[in-house]
Amino acid sequence: MEIDIFESKTDTSSVRWVNDCEYILTNLHPKNRQDKKPMHIKILSTQENQYTFEFSQVGSSKKKQGIAKRIFNN
């Protein structure tokens, strides 16, 4: 399970790993048709508490990049 916070909104998604650096996110509580489409995430590089990734909707060739940061420790 993955919990994301973006622009003060929280989303919960299931995670299915494709390989060590790629996974598919499926929103567990979609609010519209766009939210129902799974996202393909590919980790490009890692650092201490963050990683750089590219993402797109499954089946789309339009990709964007982002940075994910860990905000708490277990």
Steps between C-alpha positions, in 0.01 A plus 500: 500500500618852425367819658568822308445858608494756217361853524344417840312199355562143613473201266535131583610255231585134465852422377593217261873470434599418140873476580746655749457852354147507353153467647133557420284719726123452506293755693289325766242780525468664157285812488463508120588304182847655481582372852399145398787470249809331647834683497833348394791621716867448410768588757790674325733574793507483880656711772494484880129571564363559151485368146454649154242329281311527173132420476219462250159343477521134403499485120596866448830615349473846664738493800574749777766504771476557874678459833363297791622577854465287810341711773511261799697203629364171633 
